[in-house]
Amino acid sequence: MFRFEELEIWRLAVDYAKDCYKIAEEFPRHETYALADQLRRASISISNNIVEGSVGSGLNFRKYLNFSVGSALETLNIINFAFEVGYVKPEKRNEMYGKGETIIKMTRSFAKTLK
């Protein structure tokens, strides 16, 4: 087992990316290589940064966790924009905001424990 596999934030980030992929599938076809692609890349970046940082020292890991938070915020911005242009329903936007906020809070809390 790898270190990152023991982290709840990694599991939540993977599940969140799966949700984002499902949302991106619902975007209009003309968004396939634009907004949908950006959402997919940003969402998988959350867990990728957790994984990449997990192999380094505490300070290095914190840096990657900050990148992960940035990617989570990027997904929330994309989801909000998609909501604004009518691609995402209010309920889905609120659900994803809640999940994103949880990941961000847990990631920041975990980063504080690293030396």
C-alpha positions as CSV (number, residue, x, y, z in Angstrom):
1,M,0.0,0.0,0.0
2,F,1.2,3.5,-0.8
3,R,1.2,6.3,1.7
4,F,-1.4,8.3,-0.1
5,E,-3.9,5.3,-0.2
6,E,-4.2,5.7,3.6
7,L,-5.4,9.3,3.3
8,E,-9.1,10.0,3.4
9,I,-8.5,13.3,1.5
10,W,-7.1,11.3,-1.4
11,R,-10.2,9.0,-1.5
12,L,-12.5,12.0,-1.3
13,A,-10.6,13.7,-4.1
14,V,-10.9,10.6,-6.4
15,D,-14.6,10.4,-5.7
16,Y,-15.0,14.2,-6.4
17,A,-13.1,13.8,-9.7
18,K,-15.5,11.0,-10.7
19,D,-18.4,13.4,-10.0
20,C,-16.8,16.1,-12.0
21,Y,-16.3,13.7,-14.9
22,K,-20.0,12.9,-14.8
23,I,-20.9,16.6,-14.8
24,A,-18.6,17.3,-17.8
25,E,-20.3,14.5,-19.7
26,E,-23.5,16.5,-19.5
27,F,-22.0,19.7,-21.0
28,P,-23.0,20.6,-24.5
29,R,-20.9,19.0,-27.2
30,H,-19.2,22.2,-28.2
31,E,-17.7,22.3,-24.7
32,T,-16.0,18.9,-25.0
33,Y,-12.5,20.4,-25.6
34,A,-13.0,23.6,-23.6
35,L,-14.9,23.8,-20.3
36,A,-15.5,20.1,-19.9
37,D,-11.9,19.3,-20.5
38,Q,-10.8,22.0,-18.1
39,L,-13.1,20.6,-15.4
40,R,-11.8,17.0,-15.9
41,R,-8.1,18.1,-15.7
42,A,-8.6,20.4,-12.7
43,S,-10.6,17.7,-10.8
44,I,-8.0,14.9,-11.3
45,S,-5.3,17.3,-10.4
46,I,-6.6,17.4,-6.8
47,S,-5.8,13.8,-6.1
48,N,-2.7,13.8,-8.4
49,N,-1.1,16.5,-6.2
50,I,-1.9,14.6,-3.1
51,V,-0.1,11.6,-4.6
52,E,2.8,13.5,-5.9
53,G,3.4,15.3,-2.6
54,S,3.1,12.1,-0.5
55,V,6.5,10.9,-1.5
56,G,8.4,14.0,-0.2
57,S,9.2,15.6,3.1
58,G,6.6,17.3,5.2
59,L,7.3,20.8,3.7
60,N,7.3,19.5,0.2
61,F,4.0,17.6,0.9
62,R,2.5,20.8,2.2
63,K,3.4,22.6,-1.0
64,Y,1.6,19.9,-3.1
65,L,-1.4,20.0,-0.8
66,N,-1.7,23.7,-1.4
67,F,-1.6,22.9,-5.2
68,S,-4.4,20.4,-4.5
69,V,-6.5,23.1,-2.8
70,G,-5.9,25.4,-5.7
71,S,-7.2,22.7,-8.1
72,A,-10.2,22.2,-5.9
73,L,-11.0,25.9,-6.1
74,E,-10.5,25.8,-9.8
75,T,-13.2,23.1,-10.1
76,L,-15.6,25.1,-8.0
77,N,-15.1,28.1,-10.3
78,I,-15.7,26.0,-13.4
79,I,-18.8,24.5,-11.8
80,N,-20.1,27.9,-10.8
81,F,-19.5,29.2,-14.3
82,A,-21.2,26.2,-15.8
83,F,-24.1,26.9,-13.5
84,E,-24.2,30.6,-14.6
85,V,-24.5,29.6,-18.3
86,G,-27.1,26.9,-17.6
87,Y,-25.0,23.7,-17.9
88,V,-25.4,22.8,-14.2
89,K,-28.5,22.8,-12.1
90,P,-28.6,24.6,-8.8
91,E,-28.9,21.4,-6.7
92,K,-25.8,19.9,-8.4
93,R,-23.8,23.2,-8.0
94,N,-24.7,23.2,-4.3
95,E,-23.8,19.6,-3.8
96,M,-20.4,20.0,-5.5
97,Y,-19.7,23.2,-3.5
98,G,-20.3,21.2,-0.3
99,K,-18.0,18.4,-1.4
100,G,-15.3,20.8,-2.6
101,E,-15.5,22.7,0.6
102,T,-15.0,19.5,2.6
103,I,-12.0,18.5,0.6
104,I,-10.5,22.0,0.9
105,K,-11.0,22.1,4.7
106,M,-9.7,18.6,5.3
107,T,-6.7,19.1,3.1
108,R,-5.8,22.4,4.8
109,S,-6.2,20.7,8.2
110,F,-4.0,17.8,7.2
111,A,-1.3,20.2,5.8
112,K,-1.1,21.9,9.2
113,T,-0.1,18.6,10.8
114,L,2.9,18.2,8.6
115,K,6.3,19.5,9.7
